[in-house]
Structures are given as structure tokens and as C-alpha cells.
Amino acid sequence: MKKFYLLLSAAIMMNVCAWSQGVGSLFNKINSEVRNQFAPDERDKTYDVSLTEKDGKLVLVGSTTEKAALEALLSRLSEAGITAQNRIDLLPSSKLNGKTYGIVCMSTASFNCDGRFSGESGTQALMGMPVRILEENDDDWYRCINMEGYTAWVITRSVKAMTEEEYEDYLTKPKVFVKVKYSTIYSEKNVNSLPVSDLVWGCVLLDEGRQGSWRKVSVADGRTGFVPASDVMDLKTWIDNAEPTEKNIVETAKQFCGFPYVWGGTSIKGVDCSGLSKSAYFLNGYVLRRDASQQCKTGDSVDVHKFVAGDYTKKALSNLRPGDLIFFGRKAENGRKERVTHVAIYMGDGMIIHSSNIVRINSLIPGEKDYYAGAKRMLKARRIIGTADQGKGVVSVKNIGLTE
């Protein structure tokens, strides 16, 4: 009799497992379809949903920024006969208690893809840059949207969380812009005093007033100190005078020459290929999308089809202007989609500057000195200068929330 019950129990468990596997497979199919429809690119929209079992009941867990996606998921599950408790957090999370705005408090804050230190690097944000906070995980990481619309995770200590009212008040306060490659906030007006924080080109600080050859400043998290007055300038003055001209973009990019390639890097400490183009434009007043695969869809198209087709001459590049972005990668062929993997800034006369192992200058023309071996993988080019605030994926710094 005991053996009978054991066999019966085993049979029941097998049926439950088979049922669970069937439901799980159907859920995965529906969930994937919803994700692809409403949030196909996790860099732009959050859809992190799964199905679990708790106390014998199916439960939907996770989070999303897309209300329409959540509604579609619930509707399609109902149509499929799957009943589950909905515990999906619609972002921004109510658990943040209204603190859904933030200001970066580290010279360069690293953003990861997975909300943990071992996660893949996604991007960086400079001190003083605004973010929208979506949620906080159990390991003290915020999922945020940064100023270029890139969604990733940052350790909470790197961001000062604020309510909308606190953020609006922060915007009204005077600020300064770091105009040199590197600087330091000192605890006293003395370079031998204890450092408060390092600084890099592009950081923004609250201005507490000039004191002789020093500027008293504060970080959004409350730390205060002194920085050499010659290292900073009034933020509004910088915004009003930033000019993304052909010359300025190229000259700024050249200041990164010899600096290391850093995956996810977007500062003078180190940049990847799209980090260089993003930094060169930001320091001259434009905010670009983060990755090369995003940047290649912004601005205006420039005709380089002759070069792409195999005419590797300067004449085939005659439509390009300095400052244009050139994209490289795998062409669409044999049923495979095009894949953009690299971006460079055009300098003129067939020359580019890009981050490849280090930031360097190369020629696109075979046989010339410093020829770039990847030149024949060119796919397209885009013009960024003159396209800000026109719905083309480029935003001027005056519209990203640095000041009132």
C-alpha cells in the first residue's frame, strides 16, 4: 500500500511538473512577444517581467516603465487561460516615496546593465548630471534614465535622490562648470589639504561664491570644499557660449588623443568609441545618444555610398564635413541584419579620430600613413551639427535640466 501511494504521489508530481512546464513555455512566448512589441531595446524602455510560483499560486513579478505593455501582458495571459497574481511594479516605483529625481555625485559614476558590481558596464555620467530614478533593488542600486535617455543601474551612493520639488529648487541654484581636464575639490583653500572629490572636464557643481583665487563649491550630496577658480566657469555662461562647430568638435576630440579605450567610458579618464563622440559633442553643447548603434539613427544622413561600395578615395568622401560621425560594422547580407559596431569623428581630408585601443587619428584611404584597417567596413555617416532640438535624437544642453 505504501508503494502504491508513493507511485501515486510521483504520478501527481509528474503531472504538476508537466503542467507547470506547459504554462511556463506559453508564458515565455507571450512575454517575449510583449517585450518585443513595447520595449524591444532595454536601453530605452524597461520591461523586466517573469512568472514565478508562490504558495501554490502563479505570480507575475518584476517591473516595467510601459503601462501599455503590462495591460497587453495581462490581457494575453487571460486569453491563454493563465491566471496569475500581478505584482509587477509600474515604474517609477512607488517604493521610492516620490524621490524619482537625482543628481550624480561622483566625478564619473559608472552605470551597469545588471544592478550589481559584476554586471557589464553600460555607460558613465559626470558629476552634476541629472537622472530620473525608476527603482531601487535589494543591493542598493538605482535603475535610472540618464540625460541621453539611456537606462542602466548605478550604485545609490553615486546619486543624490530628490523629490520633484527638491529637484526644482536645485535647478534654481547657481552652478559652475569644470573647464579643465582634471581638478580637485579640496577641504580647505590649500592644495595640500584633504581632497573632498576629484573632478573631470564637464562636471557641474553648486557655486558657493569666489574667495580670492578659490571658488567655494558643493556637491549635490552636501559635501563642500574649494576648487581653483581658474578651473571652473559659470554654468550659464558655458551653456550660452557652447558652440558645436566643425572646428570645436574636432579640436575637443583631439584633446583625448592617447587616452585609453574604456568600455562604457564617457569622460577624459577613458572613453569607448561612442563615448568619444558623445563627449566631444557634450563639451560643446550637444547631448548625443549613448551607443554607436543609437547615434547612427540621429542627425541627418550624409551620402557616402560610393566609399561603402568600394571606391576608397577622398573623392568618395567629398560629402563629409569635419565633425560628421562615420559608422562601421557588418553590412546586411545573407539574411543577416546590418550591425553597427564602431563610430569615428571625421576630421577632413580622409582622416578620422576615434577610440580604438586608444584614442587615435587614422586615415580612411588605403596606402596612406596610419591607415585604419577597418575603413572598408564603413556603413554610413550622419551629420550632427545643426540638428539639435529638431526631433532627430540630438538635444542641446540647455534642455537637459542642468539649470532653471
KEKE-3310 file (N, C-alpha, C; in steps of 0.2 Angstrom, whole numbers, plus 5000, padded with zeros to 4 digits):
npx = (5004:5010:5019:5011:5005:5016:5019:5008:5009:5021:5016:5007:5015:5023:5013:5010:5022:5023:5012:5016:5027:5022:5014:5024:5031:5022:5019:5032:5033:5022:5026:5039:5034:5027:5037:5045:5036:5033:5044:5057:5071:5081:5089:5082:5068:5061:5057:5055:5050:5044:5038:5033:5031:5022:5017:5009:5003:5002:5013:5016:5030:5042:5047:5042:5042:5032:5016:5006:5012:5011:4997:4994:5001:4993:4981:4983:4988:4976:4968:4974:4971:4979:4980:4986:4993:4996:5010:5019:5029:5025:5034:5040:5044:5033:5039:5049:5045:5042:5055:5061:5069:5086:5104:5120:5134:5147:5163:5164:5152:5149:5138:5129:5123:5116:5113:5123:5139:5147:5141:5139:5148:5139:5138:5143:5141:5143:5148:5135:5126:5109:5097:5083:5076:5071:5069:5074:5085:5088:5101:5106:5106:5101:5090:5091:5086:5097:5103:5104:5094:5097:5095:5100:5109:5115:5125:5118:5125:5131:5122:5112:5096:5081:5065:5053:5050:5062:5071:5068:5071:5084:5088:5087:5098:5114:5128:5143:5154:5166:5180:5193:5203:5206:5203:5202:5192:5196:5197:5201:5207:5219:5231:5237:5228:5215:5208:5191:5184:5188:5188:5182:5183:5169:5161:5148:5145:5138:5138:5146:5152:5165:5181:5194:5208:5201:5186:5172:5163:5150:5144:5130:5126:5129:5142:5156:5168:5184:5189:5201:5199:5202:5199:5186:5170:5156:5141:5129:5135:5144:5134:5127:5137:5143:5148:5145:5154:5162:5176:5177:5172:5181:5193:5191:5189:5202:5209:5208:5217:5228:5223:5216:5206:5191:5178:5162:5166:5164:5171:5185:5194:5194:5188:5175:5172:5159:5158:5168:5163:5151:5156:5164:5155:5146:5154:5154:5141:5130:5120:5121:5115:5119:5126:5135:5126:5115:5117:5119:5107:5103:5103:5107:5107:5122:5128:5138:5139:5147:5160:5157:5153:5165:5174:5187:5192:5197:5189:5177:5172:5168:5157:5157:5159:5170:5168:5157:5149:5155:5151:5154:5154:5145:5139:5122:5118:5116:5104:5107:5105:5110:5124:5130:5145:5155:5161:5167:5174:5174:5188:5191:5199:5200:5203:5201:5196:5196:5191:5200:5207:5216:5213:5215:5222:5217:5219:5207:5210:5217:5234:5239:5248:5246:5234:5218:5213:5200:5193:5186:5175:5165:5149:5139:5136:5133:5127:5128:5130:5120:5108:5101:5088:5077:5070:5078:5085:5095:5100:5101:5112:5105:5093:5092:5090:5100:5100:5089)
npy = (4994:5006:5008:5010:5022:5030:5029:5035:5048:5051:5051:5061:5072:5072:5076:5088:5095:5094:5101:5114:5116:5117:5129:5138:5138:5143:5156:5162:5163:5172:5183:5186:5191:5202:5210:5212:5220:5231:5236:5234:5238:5238:5248:5259:5258:5250:5233:5221:5207:5192:5175:5167:5155:5154:5148:5139:5146:5156:5169:5185:5194:5208:5223:5237:5251:5253:5255:5251:5239:5231:5230:5224:5212:5206:5205:5196:5185:5181:5178:5166:5158:5158:5162:5173:5181:5199:5207:5216:5230:5245:5257:5275:5267:5266:5264:5272:5283:5296:5301:5302:5309:5314:5318:5316:5312:5309:5311:5303:5293:5276:5266:5251:5236:5227:5230:5227:5225:5216:5217:5220:5234:5249:5263:5280:5294:5311:5321:5331:5329:5326:5313:5302:5293:5276:5264:5255:5242:5227:5227:5240:5248:5260:5259:5269:5283:5291:5308:5307:5298:5285:5269:5262:5254:5261:5263:5267:5277:5285:5294:5308:5307:5315:5323:5329:5343:5346:5344:5354:5365:5364:5366:5380:5385:5394:5388:5380:5376:5363:5367:5362:5348:5339:5341:5346:5345:5353:5352:5363:5380:5376:5367:5356:5352:5340:5330:5332:5328:5321:5329:5330:5336:5344:5341:5347:5359:5365:5383:5392:5404:5415:5416:5424:5417:5406:5395:5392:5378:5366:5349:5340:5330:5336:5338:5349:5361:5368:5374:5378:5394:5396:5384:5383:5389:5400:5391:5394:5404:5395:5387:5396:5400:5388:5380:5370:5368:5364:5365:5366:5353:5344:5349:5347:5333:5330:5332:5321:5312:5298:5294:5281:5267:5263:5253:5258:5270:5288:5299:5310:5302:5290:5283:5274:5270:5277:5284:5294:5302:5306:5313:5323:5331:5334:5342:5353:5357:5349:5335:5318:5302:5287:5275:5268:5261:5268:5281:5281:5283:5296:5314:5320:5311:5307:5306:5293:5283:5278:5276:5266:5256:5253:5262:5268:5282:5299:5307:5300:5303:5316:5322:5323:5332:5340:5334:5326:5310:5294:5278:5261:5243:5228:5223:5222:5206:5190:5186:5191:5205:5222:5228:5239:5243:5252:5269:5284:5301:5312:5321:5328:5328:5314:5309:5302:5303:5292:5281:5267:5255:5265:5282:5289:5295:5292:5287:5285:5281:5268:5264:5276:5284:5278:5271:5266:5250:5245:5253:5249:5243:5252:5259:5269:5287:5301:5318:5329:5342:5356:5350:5349:5348:5346:5335:5324:5316:5322:5333:5350:5356:5365:5361:5350:5350:5355:5368:5381)
npz = (5000:5004:4994:4983:4986:4985:4972:4967:4971:4965:4952:4952:4955:4943:4934:4938:4936:4922:4919:4924:4916:4904:4905:4909:4897:4888:4894:4892:4879:4876:4884:4878:4866:4870:4876:4864:4857:4864:4871:4865:4865:4879:4883:4881:4886:4900:4903:4913:4917:4925:4928:4942:4955:4970:4986:4980:4970:4955:4951:4945:4943:4944:4934:4925:4914:4905:4904:4895:4890:4901:4902:4890:4892:4903:4897:4887:4893:4900:4890:4886:4896:4908:4924:4935:4950:4950:4953:4947:4946:4942:4934:4937:4953:4967:4979:4980:4986:4980:4977:4964:4956:4952:4956:4949:4960:4960:4952:4940:4937:4937:4927:4926:4918:4925:4938:4949:4955:4948:4935:4918:4911:4907:4904:4908:4919:4922:4937:4943:4933:4928:4933:4930:4942:4943:4950:4965:4969:4980:4983:4984:4972:4960:4947:4933:4922:4911:4906:4892:4889:4892:4899:4914:4928:4943:4958:4973:4981:4972:4968:4972:4978:4975:4978:4966:4970:4977:4967:4958:4966:4967:4954:4953:4959:4958:4948:4943:4930:4926:4918:4914:4911:4922:4940:4957:4972:4986:5004:5011:5007:5000:4992:4998:5007:5013:5001:4994:4983:4967:4951:4934:4917:4912:4923:4935:4947:4963:4966:4978:4979:4975:4983:4984:4975:4974:4972:4981:4982:4981:4982:4976:4985:4997:5001:5004:4998:4991:4975:4963:4956:4943:4937:4934:4927:4926:4925:4917:4908:4901:4895:4887:4878:4872:4858:4845:4833:4817:4819:4833:4838:4832:4838:4851:4852:4849:4861:4868:4863:4863:4875:4885:4879:4886:4890:4890:4895:4896:4898:4902:4908:4901:4886:4876:4859:4855:4866:4865:4854:4860:4871:4865:4858:4869:4877:4869:4869:4865:4867:4864:4859:4868:4863:4848:4839:4842:4840:4826:4821:4822:4820:4803:4787:4778:4762:4758:4750:4739:4744:4753:4744:4738:4732:4737:4740:4743:4736:4736:4748:4748:4752:4766:4781:4793:4809:4807:4810:4807:4804:4807:4803:4801:4786:4780:4774:4766:4773:4786:4798:4796:4807:4817:4824:4828:4829:4822:4822:4809:4802:4791:4775:4773:4785:4801:4819:4833:4846:4848:4855:4859:4860:4844:4829:4812:4794:4781:4769:4759:4759:4764:4777:4793:4791:4793:4797:4798:4789:4777:4782:4783:4785:4785:4787:4798:4800:4813:4818:4819:4821:4833:4845:4836:4835:4831:4838:4844:4857:4864:4877:4885:4887:4895:4909:4918:4923:4929)
capx = (5000:5014:5022:5005:5004:5022:5018:5003:5012:5025:5012:5004:5021:5025:5008:5010:5028:5021:5008:5020:5032:5017:5012:5030:5033:5017:5021:5038:5031:5018:5031:5043:5030:5025:5043:5047:5032:5033:5051:5062:5078:5081:5092:5077:5062:5062:5052:5059:5045:5044:5032:5035:5026:5022:5012:5005:4999:5007:5014:5019:5035:5047:5045:5041:5040:5027:5009:5003:5015:5008:4990:4994:5003:4988:4976:4985:4988:4969:4965:4978:4969:4983:4978:4992:4993:5000:5015:5023:5030:5025:5039:5044:5041:5030:5043:5054:5042:5042:5062:5062:5074:5093:5109:5126:5138:5154:5166:5162:5148:5148:5131:5130:5117:5113:5112:5127:5146:5149:5137:5143:5147:5135:5139:5145:5138:5148:5145:5131:5121:5103:5094:5077:5076:5065:5068:5080:5085:5090:5108:5107:5107:5096:5089:5090:5087:5101:5101:5103:5089:5100:5093:5105:5109:5120:5125:5114:5129:5133:5117:5108:5089:5077:5058:5052:5051:5069:5075:5066:5074:5091:5089:5087:5104:5120:5132:5149:5156:5173:5183:5199:5203:5206:5203:5200:5189:5200:5193:5202:5210:5226:5231:5239:5223:5212:5203:5184:5182:5191:5184:5184:5181:5162:5157:5144:5145:5134:5143:5145:5155:5173:5185:5201:5209:5197:5179:5169:5158:5147:5141:5123:5125:5131:5150:5158:5175:5186:5192:5204:5194:5203:5197:5178:5167:5149:5137:5125:5139:5146:5128:5126:5143:5145:5147:5147:5156:5166:5182:5177:5171:5187:5199:5189:5191:5210:5211:5208:5222:5232:5219:5214:5199:5187:5172:5157:5168:5162:5175:5193:5198:5194:5181:5175:5171:5154:5160:5172:5159:5147:5160:5166:5149:5143:5158:5152:5134:5125:5119:5120:5113:5125:5129:5135:5120:5109:5120:5119:5100:5102:5105:5105:5111:5127:5129:5145:5138:5152:5165:5154:5153:5172:5178:5191:5196:5195:5183:5171:5171:5168:5151:5158:5162:5173:5163:5152:5150:5155:5149:5157:5152:5144:5134:5117:5119:5114:5099:5109:5104:5116:5126:5134:5150:5161:5160:5173:5173:5178:5192:5193:5204:5200:5206:5196:5198:5191:5194:5201:5213:5217:5210:5220:5220:5219:5217:5202:5212:5222:5241:5241:5251:5241:5228:5213:5211:5193:5189:5182:5169:5161:5142:5135:5138:5127:5128:5125:5130:5114:5102:5099:5081:5073:5067:5082:5089:5101:5097:5106:5112:5100:5086:5093:5089:5106:5099:5082)
capy = (5000:5012:5008:5012:5030:5033:5029:5039:5054:5053:5052:5068:5077:5072:5079:5095:5097:5094:5107:5120:5117:5120:5136:5142:5139:5148:5162:5164:5165:5178:5188:5188:5195:5209:5214:5214:5225:5238:5238:5230:5240:5239:5254:5265:5256:5244:5228:5215:5203:5185:5172:5163:5151:5155:5146:5135:5151:5159:5176:5189:5199:5212:5230:5240:5258:5253:5253:5248:5233:5227:5229:5219:5205:5203:5203:5190:5179:5179:5174:5160:5154:5158:5166:5174:5187:5204:5210:5219:5237:5250:5262:5274:5264:5270:5262:5277:5288:5302:5303:5300:5313:5313:5322:5312:5315:5306:5314:5299:5287:5270:5263:5244:5234:5222:5232:5223:5227:5211:5217:5223:5242:5252:5270:5284:5300:5315:5324:5336:5327:5324:5307:5300:5286:5272:5259:5253:5235:5225:5228:5247:5251:5263:5259:5276:5285:5297:5313:5305:5293:5278:5266:5257:5254:5265:5262:5273:5282:5289:5299:5311:5306:5321:5324:5334:5349:5347:5345:5361:5370:5363:5369:5387:5387:5395:5382:5381:5370:5362:5368:5359:5340:5337:5346:5343:5349:5352:5353:5370:5383:5374:5360:5351:5349:5334:5331:5330:5324:5323:5332:5330:5341:5343:5341:5353:5360:5371:5388:5395:5410:5416:5418:5425:5413:5399:5395:5388:5374:5360:5343:5339:5326:5340:5339:5356:5362:5373:5372:5383:5397:5396:5378:5382:5394:5400:5386:5398:5406:5390:5385:5401:5400:5382:5380:5363:5370:5359:5366:5364:5346:5341:5351:5344:5326:5329:5333:5314:5308:5294:5292:5274:5264:5261:5250:5261:5276:5294:5305:5311:5296:5285:5283:5269:5274:5281:5289:5299:5306:5309:5318:5329:5335:5337:5348:5359:5359:5344:5328:5313:5295:5284:5270:5269:5259:5273:5288:5281:5284:5303:5319:5319:5306:5310:5301:5290:5276:5277:5273:5260:5252:5251:5267:5270:5288:5305:5310:5297:5306:5323:5325:5323:5338:5339:5333:5321:5304:5289:5271:5255:5237:5222:5225:5217:5202:5183:5186:5194:5212:5226:5228:5245:5241:5257:5276:5289:5308:5314:5327:5331:5326:5307:5307:5301:5302:5288:5277:5260:5253:5271:5287:5290:5298:5287:5288:5280:5279:5263:5266:5282:5283:5277:5269:5262:5243:5244:5258:5245:5241:5258:5258:5276:5293:5306:5325:5330:5349:5360:5346:5349:5350:5345:5328:5320:5312:5327:5338:5354:5356:5370:5357:5343:5350:5357:5374:5383)
capz = (5000:5004:4987:4979:4987:4983:4965:4965:4973:4959:4946:4953:4954:4936:4930:4940:4933:4915:4918:4925:4911:4898:4907:4908:4890:4885:4896:4889:4872:4877:4887:4873:4861:4873:4876:4858:4854:4868:4874:4861:4867:4886:4884:4881:4890:4905:4904:4916:4920:4925:4931:4947:4959:4977:4990:4975:4965:4950:4952:4940:4947:4940:4934:4918:4913:4900:4906:4889:4890:4907:4901:4885:4895:4907:4893:4883:4898:4902:4884:4886:4901:4913:4930:4940:4954:4947:4957:4943:4949:4936:4936:4943:4959:4972:4984:4981:4990:4977:4976:4957:4953:4955:4953:4950:4965:4959:4946:4935:4940:4932:4926:4924:4915:4929:4945:4953:4953:4942:4929:4912:4911:4901:4902:4914:4920:4926:4942:4942:4928:4931:4931:4933:4946:4942:4956:4969:4971:4986:4983:4984:4966:4957:4940:4931:4915:4912:4902:4885:4888:4892:4906:4917:4935:4947:4965:4976:4984:4967:4966:4977:4976:4976:4975:4961:4972:4979:4961:4955:4970:4965:4947:4953:4962:4954:4947:4939:4925:4926:4911:4913:4911:4929:4945:4964:4977:4992:5010:5013:5001:5001:4988:5002:5012:5012:4995:4995:4977:4961:4946:4927:4912:4911:4929:4937:4955:4965:4967:4984:4979:4975:4988:4981:4969:4975:4972:4986:4979:4985:4978:4977:4991:5003:5003:5001:4998:4987:4969:4960:4952:4936:4934:4933:4924:4927:4921:4912:4903:4897:4891:4882:4873:4869:4850:4842:4826:4815:4822:4840:4839:4831:4842:4858:4852:4849:4867:4871:4860:4868:4881:4884:4877:4892:4889:4894:4897:4893:4902:4900:4911:4896:4883:4871:4853:4855:4872:4862:4850:4865:4875:4861:4857:4875:4879:4865:4870:4862:4870:4859:4862:4871:4859:4841:4836:4843:4837:4819:4819:4824:4815:4796:4784:4773:4757:4757:4747:4734:4748:4755:4738:4736:4730:4743:4738:4746:4732:4738:4755:4747:4755:4773:4784:4799:4814:4805:4813:4802:4807:4804:4806:4797:4781:4779:4769:4768:4778:4792:4798:4797:4814:4819:4830:4829:4826:4822:4820:4803:4803:4785:4771:4773:4792:4807:4826:4836:4851:4846:4859:4862:4855:4839:4822:4806:4788:4778:4762:4758:4757:4767:4783:4799:4788:4798:4794:4797:4785:4772:4785:4783:4783:4784:4790:4800:4802:4820:4819:4817:4821:4840:4847:4830:4835:4827:4843:4847:4862:4867:4884:4888:4888:4899:4916:4922:4927:4928)
cpx = (5004:5017:5017:5005:5011:5022:5013:5005:5017:5022:5009:5009:5023:5019:5008:5016:5027:5017:5011:5024:5028:5016:5018:5032:5028:5018:5027:5037:5027:5023:5036:5040:5029:5031:5045:5043:5032:5040:5056:5070:5078:5085:5087:5071:5064:5056:5056:5054:5046:5038:5035:5029:5027:5016:5007:5001:5004:5007:5018:5024:5039:5044:5045:5040:5034:5020:5005:5005:5012:5001:4989:4996:4997:4982:4977:4986:4981:4966:4968:4975:4974:4981:4984:4991:4998:5004:5020:5023:5030:5029:5038:5040:5039:5034:5048:5051:5043:5049:5064:5067:5081:5098:5116:5131:5145:5157:5164:5158:5147:5141:5132:5123:5113:5111:5116:5134:5149:5146:5141:5142:5143:5137:5142:5141:5142:5144:5141:5125:5115:5101:5087:5077:5070:5063:5074:5079:5088:5097:5110:5109:5101:5096:5087:5089:5091:5099:5101:5098:5091:5098:5098:5105:5116:5120:5122:5119:5132:5128:5113:5101:5085:5070:5058:5053:5058:5073:5074:5070:5082:5093:5090:5094:5110:5125:5138:5151:5164:5176:5189:5198:5202:5206:5202:5197:5193:5195:5195:5205:5217:5226:5234:5234:5220:5207:5196:5182:5187:5186:5187:5181:5173:5158:5154:5144:5141:5140:5141:5149:5162:5176:5193:5202:5206:5190:5176:5163:5155:5144:5134:5121:5127:5138:5152:5166:5177:5190:5195:5200:5195:5201:5190:5176:5159:5145:5133:5129:5142:5140:5127:5131:5145:5143:5149:5149:5160:5173:5182:5176:5178:5193:5197:5191:5198:5213:5211:5213:5227:5229:5217:5207:5196:5180:5167:5159:5166:5165:5182:5197:5198:5187:5181:5173:5165:5154:5164:5168:5154:5150:5162:5160:5146:5147:5157:5145:5129:5126:5117:5118:5119:5129:5130:5129:5114:5111:5119:5111:5098:5104:5103:5110:5116:5129:5137:5144:5144:5158:5163:5154:5160:5176:5182:5195:5193:5189:5176:5168:5169:5162:5151:5161:5165:5167:5157:5154:5150:5155:5152:5154:5151:5138:5128:5117:5117:5109:5101:5107:5111:5118:5131:5139:5155:5159:5166:5170:5177:5181:5193:5198:5206:5203:5200:5200:5193:5195:5194:5208:5215:5214:5216:5217:5222:5216:5212:5205:5218:5229:5243:5244:5245:5234:5224:5211:5204:5189:5184:5175:5164:5154:5138:5139:5132:5130:5125:5125:5124:5108:5099:5092:5076:5070:5071:5087:5095:5097:5103:5106:5107:5094:5087:5092:5095:5104:5091:5081)
cpy = (5006:5013:5012:5020:5033:5034:5034:5047:5056:5055:5059:5073:5078:5077:5087:5099:5099:5100:5114:5121:5120:5127:5140:5143:5144:5155:5165:5167:5172:5184:5191:5193:5202:5213:5216:5220:5232:5240:5234:5232:5242:5245:5260:5264:5250:5239:5222:5211:5195:5182:5167:5159:5152:5153:5142:5140:5154:5166:5180:5194:5203:5219:5232:5247:5259:5251:5249:5240:5228:5226:5224:5212:5202:5201:5196:5184:5176:5176:5167:5155:5154:5164:5167:5181:5192:5208:5214:5227:5241:5256:5269:5271:5268:5269:5268:5283:5295:5304:5300:5304:5312:5317:5317:5316:5313:5310:5310:5293:5282:5267:5256:5242:5229:5224:5228:5225:5222:5212:5221:5231:5244:5259:5273:5290:5305:5319:5330:5335:5325:5317:5307:5293:5282:5267:5258:5245:5233:5226:5235:5250:5254:5261:5266:5277:5291:5302:5312:5300:5286:5275:5261:5258:5257:5264:5268:5278:5287:5294:5301:5311:5312:5320:5329:5341:5351:5348:5352:5366:5370:5367:5377:5390:5389:5389:5384:5375:5369:5362:5365:5351:5337:5342:5342:5348:5348:5355:5360:5373:5382:5367:5355:5349:5343:5334:5329:5326:5326:5325:5331:5335:5339:5342:5348:5353:5365:5376:5392:5401:5410:5418:5418:5421:5406:5401:5390:5384:5368:5355:5342:5335:5330:5342:5346:5356:5368:5370:5378:5387:5397:5389:5377:5389:5394:5395:5389:5401:5401:5387:5390:5402:5394:5382:5374:5365:5364:5359:5364:5357:5343:5342:5348:5337:5325:5329:5326:5310:5305:5292:5285:5272:5261:5259:5254:5268:5282:5300:5305:5306:5291:5284:5277:5274:5279:5286:5295:5304:5310:5314:5324:5333:5338:5343:5354:5360:5355:5338:5323:5307:5292:5279:5271:5267:5263:5279:5287:5282:5292:5307:5318:5314:5310:5305:5299:5283:5274:5273:5266:5254:5250:5256:5271:5276:5294:5308:5307:5299:5313:5326:5326:5330:5336:5339:5328:5315:5298:5282:5265:5248:5231:5224:5220:5213:5194:5182:5189:5202:5216:5227:5234:5243:5247:5263:5280:5296:5309:5321:5331:5328:5318:5305:5307:5301:5297:5284:5270:5258:5259:5276:5289:5293:5293:5290:5283:5278:5274:5266:5272:5280:5282:5275:5264:5255:5242:5248:5254:5243:5247:5257:5264:5281:5298:5313:5327:5338:5352:5356:5345:5351:5350:5339:5323:5316:5316:5332:5343:5354:5360:5366:5351:5344:5351:5363:5376:5386)
cpz = (5000:4997:4983:4980:4985:4975:4963:4966:4967:4953:4946:4952:4947:4932:4932:4936:4925:4914:4919:4919:4905:4899:4906:4901:4886:4887:4893:4882:4872:4879:4882:4868:4864:4873:4869:4855:4858:4871:4871:4863:4874:4888:4884:4885:4894:4904:4906:4920:4919:4928:4936:4951:4967:4981:4985:4970:4961:4951:4947:4944:4942:4940:4926:4918:4908:4902:4901:4889:4895:4905:4895:4888:4899:4903:4889:4887:4900:4896:4883:4891:4907:4918:4934:4944:4950:4952:4954:4945:4943:4938:4934:4949:4964:4979:4985:4985:4987:4975:4969:4953:4956:4952:4955:4955:4964:4952:4940:4938:4935:4933:4923:4921:4919:4936:4950:4951:4948:4936:4924:4912:4905:4899:4909:4914:4924:4932:4940:4937:4931:4928:4933:4936:4945:4947:4959:4970:4978:4988:4983:4978:4963:4949:4938:4924:4915:4906:4894:4884:4889:4899:4908:4925:4938:4954:4968:4979:4979:4965:4972:4975:4979:4974:4970:4964:4974:4972:4958:4959:4968:4958:4948:4956:4957:4954:4943:4935:4925:4919:4909:4913:4917:4934:4952:4968:4983:4999:5013:5007:5001:4997:4992:5007:5009:5006:4997:4989:4972:4956:4939:4923:4911:4917:4931:4944:4957:4967:4973:4985:4978:4981:4986:4975:4969:4974:4977:4982:4983:4980:4980:4984:4998:5005:5000:5002:4993:4981:4966:4955:4945:4933:4932:4930:4926:4922:4915:4906:4898:4892:4885:4876:4870:4862:4847:4834:4824:4818:4829:4842:4838:4836:4849:4858:4852:4856:4871:4868:4864:4874:4880:4882:4884:4890:4893:4896:4893:4896:4900:4903:4906:4893:4878:4865:4853:4861:4870:4859:4855:4869:4871:4859:4864:4878:4875:4865:4867:4866:4865:4863:4864:4866:4851:4837:4837:4839:4829:4816:4820:4819:4808:4792:4779:4768:4756:4754:4742:4738:4750:4750:4736:4733:4735:4742:4742:4742:4734:4745:4754:4751:4763:4775:4791:4805:4813:4808:4807:4806:4803:4807:4801:4792:4782:4773:4771:4773:4785:4792:4798:4805:4814:4825:4832:4826:4827:4820:4814:4804:4797:4781:4772:4780:4797:4814:4829:4842:4849:4849:4863:4858:4851:4833:4817:4800:4785:4772:4762:4756:4760:4774:4789:4796:4793:4794:4794:4793:4780:4775:4786:4781:4781:4788:4792:4802:4808:4820:4816:4817:4828:4840:4841:4829:4831:4832:4846:4851:4864:4874:4888:4890:4891:4906:4920:4926:4925:4921)
residu = (MET:LYS:LYS:PHE:TYR:LEU:LEU:LEU:SER:ALA:ALA:ILE:MET:MET:ASN:VAL:CYS:ALA:TRP:SER:GLN:GLY:VAL:GLY:SER:LEU:PHE:ASN:LYS:ILE:ASN:SER:GLU:VAL:ARG:ASN:GLN:PHE:ALA:PRO:ASP:GLU:ARG:ASP:LYS:THR:TYR:ASP:VAL:SER:LEU:THR:GLU:LYS:ASP:GLY:LYS:LEU:VAL:LEU:VAL:GLY:SER:THR:THR:GLU:LYS:ALA:ALA:LEU:GLU:ALA:LEU:LEU:SER:ARG:LEU:SER:GLU:ALA:GLY:ILE:THR:ALA:GLN:ASN:ARG:ILE:ASP:LEU:LEU:PRO:SER:SER:LYS:LEU:ASN:GLY:LYS:THR:TYR:GLY:ILE:VAL:CYS:MET:SER:THR:ALA:SER:PHE:ASN:CYS:ASP:GLY:ARG:PHE:SER:GLY:GLU:SER:GLY:THR:GLN:ALA:LEU:MET:GLY:MET:PRO:VAL:ARG:ILE:LEU:GLU:GLU:ASN:ASP:ASP:ASP:TRP:TYR:ARG:CYS:ILE:ASN:MET:GLU:GLY:TYR:THR:ALA:TRP:VAL:ILE:THR:ARG:SER:VAL:LYS:ALA:MET:THR:GLU:GLU:GLU:TYR:GLU:ASP:TYR:LEU:THR:LYS:PRO:LYS:VAL:PHE:VAL:LYS:VAL:LYS:TYR:SER:THR:ILE:TYR:SER:GLU:LYS:ASN:VAL:ASN:SER:LEU:PRO:VAL:SER:ASP:LEU:VAL:TRP:GLY:CYS:VAL:LEU:LEU:ASP:GLU:GLY:ARG:GLN:GLY:SER:TRP:ARG:LYS:VAL:SER:VAL:ALA:ASP:GLY:ARG:THR:GLY:PHE:VAL:PRO:ALA:SER:ASP:VAL:MET:ASP:LEU:LYS:THR:TRP:ILE:ASP:ASN:ALA:GLU:PRO:THR:GLU:LYS:ASN:ILE:VAL:GLU:THR:ALA:LYS:GLN:PHE:CYS:GLY:PHE:PRO:TYR:VAL:TRP:GLY:GLY:THR:SER:ILE:LYS:GLY:VAL:ASP:CYS:SER:GLY:LEU:SER:LYS:SER:ALA:TYR:PHE:LEU:ASN:GLY:TYR:VAL:LEU:ARG:ARG:ASP:ALA:SER:GLN:GLN:CYS:LYS:THR:GLY:ASP:SER:VAL:ASP:VAL:HIS:LYS:PHE:VAL:ALA:GLY:ASP:TYR:THR:LYS:LYS:ALA:LEU:SER:ASN:LEU:ARG:PRO:GLY:ASP:LEU:ILE:PHE:PHE:GLY:ARG:LYS:ALA:GLU:ASN:GLY:ARG:LYS:GLU:ARG:VAL:THR:HIS:VAL:ALA:ILE:TYR:MET:GLY:ASP:GLY:MET:ILE:ILE:HIS:SER:SER:ASN:ILE:VAL:ARG:ILE:ASN:SER:LEU:ILE:PRO:GLY:GLU:LYS:ASP:TYR:TYR:ALA:GLY:ALA:LYS:ARG:MET:LEU:LYS:ALA:ARG:ARG:ILE:ILE:GLY:THR:ALA:ASP:GLN:GLY:LYS:GLY:VAL:VAL:SER:VAL:LYS:ASN:ILE:GLY:LEU:THR:GLU)
# end
